[in-house]
Amino acid sequence: MITGAQAMVRCLEEEGVKAVFGYPGATICPFYDELRTSKVRHVLVRQEQNAGHMASGYARASGEVGVCVVTSGPGATNLITGIATAYMDSIPIVAITGQVPSDLLGRDVFQEIDINGAVMPFIKHSTIVKDAKELPRIFKEAFHIASTGRQGPVLIDVPIDIQNQMIDFEYPDHVDIRGYKPSVKGNALQIKRVCESLHGAKQPLICAGGGVFSARAQREVARLSETAGIPVVTTMMGLGALPTVDPMNLGMIGSFGTPVANRALEETDLLVIIGARVGDRAVVAPSAVEGRSRTIHIDIDPAEIGKNLSTTVPLVGDIKNVLGQLLALSPRTDSALWVARQKALRQAELSAEPFYSKSSVTPARFMRALGERLSDDAYLVADVGQNQIWAAKYLPIRKGRFLTSGGLGTMGYSLPAAIGVKTADPGRQTVVVCGDGSFQMMMNELSTAVEQKIDVKIVLMVNRRLGMVNEIQKDKYSGPFGVFLEHSPDFSALAAAFGVRARRCANDDEIEAAVDEMLSSDGPFLLECSVSPDEGTKNA
């Protein structure tokens, strides 16, 4: 017989978990006591929210379920934002929380919180363990639910007495959950209808979202685009589905998208949405799109189809499988003139020379220089705000990944997520782009990066403002208020205090040398870039 805590560790080992990101506390101590003798790597975060972000980065880089663990009460509530961030972007994580003893639940004892109730609106599944004998089944189901269908976070809340309870351990070899049978293959009739719709299209357009990466279907999207003659636009979460320089890639759509991509969305007669939820940032006026275009929507989650944009042909299933079925029918369009025109417009857009400054760093010029120097398969982890938009619009992607908090827009996501990425895939170059506002929400994780020997490079765009809010206030309200960061620390000195090398980049003349020094250095590196407070996202 073994304890519940031993069983929890054994469950992780049975699932092939290589790393967990966590912060211990009293109600999770039995689990931690057993984790010390396991081969599962433990990464100590400096704040519980970041455990969720690290698990998210790990999941996105590895294709496996990310795992985070915290204690009850404030440990669990701090993790809430990390859970919500993963939920909004459909990232598979399992969050384990300690809980007060079962017989004290509901009495408001020290560090008790109903974490299951708290996360109910933004969790794929959650449970509190009431009998340690149920731990193997609950863990097996948690990993299955998190990683299948529309992926997402699952929470397991384990009271401390359950962790100490003795059980006979046997791990299930399969999962059979009544009522949970996600569609994997596309309906054959609907596949045929999609193919027929494509045959008559003269101005077709694919919109690729983050679901393409969840399904590992980048190659299938590229094949459909090329063989059927359909240009591609992406949401922010879909960036990198095709390389930036691919002639069929027209760029990102939406309120911060490129002119060519948004114009193509206005002109298309058949929009093929693949793994995107059609959020308000991506499609600003869905009713206008509905009025001029037929729509095919392919998604693993039937609840997303037609939710924000009416759909002519819905198609539910795993994107990789569905596109494979569709490609087997050799779909074609009558789009040669449309494609040629879009390619020419996109090439002119990419060839435009960014503004040059001798007094500050121009974001567009910096992102292009950075992208040109990154390895082909590099990860770029962007935070939220102006820095995110500059990176999304101007940084060229080849075979790498662009990772960010797209749905919830969580400031402070980038550095912890990048630590998770590097934990999963230490051999691939990983660069963070963030602003001075978001950096000050996560800079404590520099300590984690140094302690864990995480070779992550950090680009810090400093404008002494909460830049995006500053821009919105200037454009739509009475002017900037409550957004000034004039008394921020000396970031290079701060980095040195953590044991991280740093350099400042003052203007465009210094960009190339600064980027080269950052990328060629060993270990964590902070590159502080001075950006004008007047720099915006529309014409950066």
N, C-alpha and C positions, 0 to 999 in steps of 0.2 A: 504493500500500500504506500501511497505517496500523498503529500499535502496538496491542497488546491493550488498553492503558489507554485509548487513543483510541476503540477499539471499544466498551469498556464505557460511556463517556460517550455515544457515538452510540446505543447500545442504549437508554439512559435517554431520550434525546431522541426516539427513534422511538416509545417507549411514552407519550410525552406527559408525562413526569415534570416537575413544576414545581419541586419542592424535595426536597432530601435532608438528613437530619439525621445529623451525624457528628462524629468525633473522629479526626484524622489520626495516623499513626505511620509508622515506617520502611517496613513492608512494603506499605503502601497509597499511598505517595508518588507513584508513577507515575500512578495514577488521579487523585490530587489535582492533580497538575501539569497534567493535561488538563482537569479540572473548572473550573479558574480562568477558562478562555476560553469556557466554555459559558454558555448562558442559564439553565441549571438553577441554582436558588438553593441555596446551601449555608448551613445553620444550624449553627453550632458549639455543641455541647452542652458541659456542664462535667463530665459523667461518662457513660461509654458506655451504661450501663443506660438512661439517660434518652433516648438516641437511639432506642431501641426504643419507649419510651412516646410520644415525640413522633411517630414514624411511625404509631403506633397511633391517636393522636388525629387526625392528619391523615387517615388512612384512614376513620375513622368519620365525620368531618365532610364529607369530599369525596365519598365513595363510590368513591374510586379506591384503588389500591395505595399504601401508604406505603413509603418507602424510607429505610433507615439504612445507614451505612457506618462501619466501624471497622478498626483494625489487628489484627494477630495477637496471640497470647498473652493477656495480661491484658485487652487491648482486647476481644478476642472473648469471653473468659470473663465480663467485666463485662456484656456484652450478653445473656448467657444468660437472666437474669430477665426482660428485656424481651421476648425471644422466647417464653418460657414463658407470660408474661402474655397475649400476643397469641394463642397457641395455645389456651389455655383459654377465651378469649372469641370464638374464630373471627374474628379480625381479619386482613385481608389485608395483609401486609407482605413486602417483599423485603429481606433483610439481606445486605449484601456485606461480606465480611471479607478483609483481606489475609492472606497466608500466606508462610512462609519459602520459599526457592527449592526447586523440585521435587526437585532432586538431593540435597537435605539432609533431606527428609522422613523421619521415623522415627529420626533421630539425636539427638533431644533438644537441638537447637541453640537458641541464644538466641531466646526468645519463640516457640517452637514449641508448638502445642497441637493435638490432634486435635479441632477444633471440630465437625466432622461427627459424630463419635462421641459427643461430649459432649451434643449437642442431640437425638440420635436419638429419645428417648422423647417429645419434645414439639415436633416439627416436622412440617409437612405433607410437605415434601420438602427434601432438601439434596444438594449435589453439590460436589465439588472439581474445578476446571477443570484438565485435563491437557494440553490443546492449545488455543492461542488461537483456532484456526480454529473451535472449537466454541462460542465466546462468544456469537455472535448467536443460535444455536439455544437455548443454555442460558438466556439472558436472556428470549427470547420465551416459552419454556416456563415459566420461573419466574413471570412475570407472569400467564400463563394459569392455572397451577395455583393460585396464591395467590388469584385473584379468582373462580374458578368452583367449582361444587359447594359443599361446606362450606368456606367461606373459611378461610385460615390463613396462617401464616408459611412462607416459603421462604428457604433459606440458599444463597448462592453463595460458595464459598471460592476465592480466586484467588491462587496463588503469585506472588511478585514477578517471577519470570522470565517467566511467562505474560503479565504486564502489559507487558513489554518486547518480547515476540515480535512480529514483523511478519506481517501477514495481509492478504489481499484481503477487504474488508468487503462483505457483502451481507446485509441483514436479511430474515428470512423474512416472508412475508405471511400465513401461517396456521400453525396448530399441529395436529398429528395424532399423539397419543401413544397407542400401543397399550395397551389395558387401562385407560385413563383416559377414561371417557365418562360423566360425571355425569348422572343422570336430571334432566330439566327439567320435562317434562309429567307430570301424574299419570295413573296407569292408569285408563282409563275405567270399568272394572268396579268398582274400588275407590272412585272418585268416586261412583258410583251407590249403593254400599253405605253410604257416609258419609251421603248424602242420605236414604236410607231410615232409617238410625239416628236422624237428627235428627227425622224426622216423628213418632216415637213418644215423644220425650222431654218430660217435664213439668218437670224441674228441670235443664236443661242449663247448662253452664258452659264458657266458653272460658278457657284459660290461655295467655296470650301471652308469649313469651320473646324473647330478643335476636335470634333468627333473623328475626323480623318486620322488624327494621331492616336486617339484612343483605340481605333481599330487597326492601326499600323497599315493604313491603306493608301499611303502616299503614291506608291508605284501604280496602283490601280487608277487613281485620279489622273495621274500623268498619262497613262495609256488611253483612258477615255478621252481626255482632252486632245491628244495627238491624233488618234485614229478616227474619231468622230468629227474633228475640226471644231472644237468648242474652246474659246478662250476662258481663262480662269481669273476670278477675283477671289479675295479671301476676306474673312473677318480677321480681327486682330489675333484671335486664338488659332486661326488657320494659317498664319504667316509661316512660310517655309514649306507648305504643302508642295509647292513647286519652287525651284530656285528663283531668286529675284531676276536673274538674267535670262531665264527661259522666255523665249519670244511669246509664248502663250500666256504668260503671267502678266496680268494688267495691274496688279498691286492690290492694296487694301481699300475696301469700301467704307462708307460711313461718314460720320460727322468730322472725323479726322483723317479720312481717306485721301487717296490721290485723285486728281481731276479726271484722269483717263478711266480709272476704275468706276468712279461714280457716274460718269457720262455713259459708260457701257451699260450700267444698271438701268439708266433711264431709257436706253434705246433697245434693249433686248426684247425679243418676242417670245423667248422661252427661257425661263430661269430654272436651273437645276441646282437646288440647295442640297448640299451633302454634309451632314454632320454639323449643322449650325442651327441655333435656336432663334435666329432672326431677331436679335435684341435691338433695342432702340438706338444704340450707338452705331450698329451696323446698317440697319435700314431705318432711316429717320422718318420716312413717310410710306409705310407699308400699303396704305390705301391707294396711293398713286401707282405703285408697282402692280397691284391687283388690277387696276383699271386698264393697263396697257400690255400686260404680259401673262401668258400661261405659266404655271409653276409646277414643277416636279419637286417633291420634298422627300429625301431619303434620310432616315434616322432610325436608330435602335429604339428610341423612346417614342411610342405612338402619341404620348401626351404633348409632344412638342410640335407635331405635324398639324398645321392649321391654327395653332394657338395665337401666333402673332401675324400670320400672313395666310390668306386663303390659298388652298392647294388644289390644283387641277387633278394631279395624279399623285396620291400618297403611296409611299413604299417603305414598309417597316422591315428592319432586319439589320444584321451586322454589316457595316459598310463594305468591308473587304469581301465578304461572301456575295453581297448584292451586286457590287460592281463586277465581280468575276462572272456572275450569271448574266449580267447585261452585256459584258464584252464578248461572251460566247455567241451572242446574236449578231455581232458585227454591226453595231449601230452607226449610221451615217447622217450627216446633215448637209444642207445646201448652203454652206456658209463661207465659201472661198473669198468673196469680196469683203464680207464683214471682217473676217480674220485678218486679211491683208491690211485693211484700214486700221484695225486696232493695234496691230503690231507696229505700224509706222508711228502712230500717236504715242505709244508706250516708249518706243525707242527715243523719240524726241524728248519725252519727259525725263528719261533716265540720263540723257546727255546734257541736260541743262546744268550750267555751272553754278554752284552755290555762291552766296554772298561771301566776300572776303573781308576780314576785320583784323586790324592791328592792335585794337584796344581790348578785345575780349575773344572768347572762343565761340565760333559760329557752330551751333549744334549740327546742322546739316553737313557741313564740311568735316566736322570731327567724326560723325557716324560713318561717313563714307570711307574716311581714312582708316578707322578702326576695322570696319568690315573687310576692307581689302587686305588687312594684315592678319586677320583671324584665320585659323586653320579651316579647311573646308567643312569639317564636321563639328565645329565649335558650338557650345551652348552660350546663348546670350540671355541672361535673366534680367528683365527690366522691372523696375518698380512701378509706381503709379504716379501720374501727374504729367507735367510737360516732358520730363525725361523719357517716359514711356512712349509718348507720341513721337518724339524726335527719333528714338530708336526704331519704332515700328515703321515710320515713313522713310527713313533715309539709310538705315543700315542694311547693306546687301547680305542676303543669306544664300549659301550654296547648298551644302548637304547637312547643315546644322539645324538647331532648333531655337526658336524664339519662345521663351517662357515668361509668363507674367500672370498677374491676377486680373483676369478679364471680366468676370461676372460681378464679383463683389467690389473690385477696385481697392484692395487692401494695401494701404501704405505700410512699408516695413516688410514686405513680402520677399524682396529680392535676395538679400544676403542669406537669410536662413534657408530659403529655397535652394540657393546655389550650393550651400554646404551639403544639403541633401543630395543634390545632383552629383557633386564630387564624391560623396560617400558611395554612391551607386556606381559611378563611372569615373574613377580617379584618373584614367589615362587621357580623357578628353578635355581640351581647353575650355575653361568656363569663365565668363566675364559677367560681372554685375554692372548695370547702369542704374543709377539712382540720383535723387536730388538731395539737397541738404536738409529738407524737411523730413523726407522718408528715412534718410540715413540716421537721423537722431532718434528714430523709433526702434532701431535695431543695432546700433553700433556696439552694444554690449556683446553681440555675437562675434565680434572680432576675437574675443577671448576664446570662444569655441573653435574658430578657424585656426588659431595659433596652436591651441592645445591638441587638436586633432590632426594637425599638419595638413590642412586643407589648402591646396594651391589655387586660390581663387583671386582673380584680379577685379578690383572695384574702381569703376569710373564714377566719380562724384561730381555732378553738375551743380556748381555753387552760384546762386544768384541772390542769396540772403532774403529769399521770399518763399512763401508757399505758392509756387509759381502758377499752377493751374487756377487756383482760387483767385490769386491776384489778377490774372488775365480775365477771368469771368467778371470780377468786380469792376474792372476798368471798362469792359465792353457793355455790361448790362445794368450796372448799379451806380451808386454815387461815387465810387472810387475805392481803392484798396483800404481795407481796415482789418486789423487783427491777423495780418499775414506776414508781418515783418520778422525776420530772423537775424537782426543786426548784431545781437549779442551771442551768436553761435561761437563755439570754441574754435581754436586753431586746429583744423582737422588733421593737418600733417603732424603736428605735435601730439595730438590725441592718438593718431595711429602709432606713432613711435612709442607712446606709453604702453600700448598693447603689444609691442614688439613687431609691428608691421611697417615695412618700408613704404615711403611715400614720396611724391613729387607733385609740384604745382605746374599747371599749364596755363599761361596767362593770355595767350592770343593764338591766332591761326598759324603764325610763323613757327610756333613751338609744337604743333600737334604731332607731326610725324616722329620727331625725336622722342617726345614724351610717350607716345604709344609704343614705340619700339622698345624703350627702356622697360615699360611695364610688362610687356609680353615676354621679354627675354629674361626677366628676373626670376629667381627661385622663391617659392613660397608666396604668401599673401602680399598684395601690393595695392596701395591706394593712390589713384591718380586724381588730383583735385583740379577741376577745370573751372576757370572763372567765366561765367556767362552773364551777359548783360541782363539786368532786371527787366528791360523792355523787350527782351526776346520773347516771341510768341510761338504758338504752334501752327499758325496758318501759313506763314511765309518764312519759316525759320531757315 
